Every structure is written in C-alpha cells, then in structure tokens.
Amino acid sequence: MDTSPQDAALQAWKRQIDAGFRVIDVLTEGAERLREAQLEAAAGAHADAAATQKAAARAKDAAELAQLQMQWARSNAEKALAYWRAVYENAVQTGTQLAACLAQADKEETPR
C-alpha cells in the first residue's frame, strides 16, 4: 500500500515533533536531577555550617577550635567531591539518554 506524498510528509513531520518532545523530556529530567543534587548539597551545607557554628561557640581553647575547623574543612572537601561526582554522573546520564534519543530519531528518519 503506497502512501501519498502528503501522508508521508505528515508522518515525517509527526516523527520530528515526537523526537523534539523526547529530547525535551530527557533535558528536563536531567535538569530536575541536577536541581535535586543542588538543593540537597545546599541544605546539607547550611545544616553543617549551623552545627559547626554552635560547636565553635562552645570551643574551650584554640586547639579544640583548630580541630573543629579541620574537621569541617575535610567534611566540606568530601561533600564537594561527592556533589561534583553527582553532577558529572548526571551529565553523563543525560548525554547518553540524549544520544540514544537522537539516534532513535535518526533511525526513524532513515529510509528503509
């Protein structure tokens, strides 16, 4: 069964629009994951800073204050590394999903 040129063009247009929406979905999901990671990191940093501030106010001497500062700095470095690892993993995941989406769209457009 042959399709008319108008039907073929309409179907191709629909595939392009569908592929565009799939790309938007992938990008939106990636942005949402990034936002969640940012909010989690910000809330954690705020809680840690408040706890450290209270502990610093209770410090009895310079050695205790220095120890507290070192612990806080070490913890911040570890959490920063974890945050950037999550950002990287999200970028890789989003890029992989985007590439798969675009490959699927290309496959749908390639004549058989």
N, C-alpha and C positions, 0 to 999 in steps of 0.2 A: 504494500500500500504506500503510494507516494504521497508526500505531503506537499502542499503548495509552498511557494517561496515565502508567502506571508506567514504561514503557520510555522515554518522553520525559523524565520526571523523572530517571531513572537516567542518561541520556545528558547531560542538562544538568549534573548533579552531577559526572559524569566530566570534562566540559569545564572546570568551575570548578576542580576539583582539578588538572587538567593546567595550567591558566593559573596557578595558585598555584605549581606547581613551576617553570614557566618564569620567573616573577618571582624566585623564589629563586635560580635559575641566574644570571640577569642580575645580581642583587645580589651573589652570591658571586664572580662573575667580576670585578666592579668592585672588591670588597674585596681580591681577590688582586692585581689590578693596583696598587692603592694600596699594599699591603704591599710589593710588589716595589720600587716607587719609594722607599718609606721606607727599606727595607734598603739599597738602592743609595746613597741620599743619606747614610745614617748611616755606611756603610763608607767612602765617599769622604771624608766629613768627618773620620773618625778617621785615615785614611791621611794626609790633608793636614796635620792637626794634628801628627801624629808627625814628618812630614818638616819642617815649619816649626819645630818644637821643636829638632830636630837642627841645622837651619840657624842658628837663633838662638844656639845654644850655640857655633857656630863664628864668629859675627859678630865682627869685629875692632874695630869702632867704632860710635858712636851712629848715624852716617849709614847704615851698612850695615844696622843693626838697624831703623831707621826705614823704610828702603826695603823690607826684608823684611816688616815689619808692613803697609805699604801694599799690597804685592802680595797678601799673604794676605787682607786685608780686601776688596780688589777681587775676588779669586777667590771668596771666600765670598759676596759680593753676587751675582755672576753665577750661581753654583751655586744659591743660594737662589731666584733668579728662575726658573731652569730647573726647579727642584723644584716650585715653586708653579704654574708653567705646566703641568707634567705632572699635578699634582693637579687643576687646573681641566679639562684635556682629558679626564682620566678621568671626572670628574663629568659633563661634557657627554656623553661617550660612553655612560656608564651611564644617564643620564637619557633619552637618545634611545632606547636599547635598551629601557628600561623603558616608555617611552611607546608604542613600537611593539608591545611585548608586550601591554600593556593594551588598545591599540586592536584588536589581533587578537582578544583575549578578548571585547571588546565586540561585535566583528563576528560572532563565533561565537554570541553570545547573542541578537543581534538577529534577530527573526523575519523570514523572507524572504518 
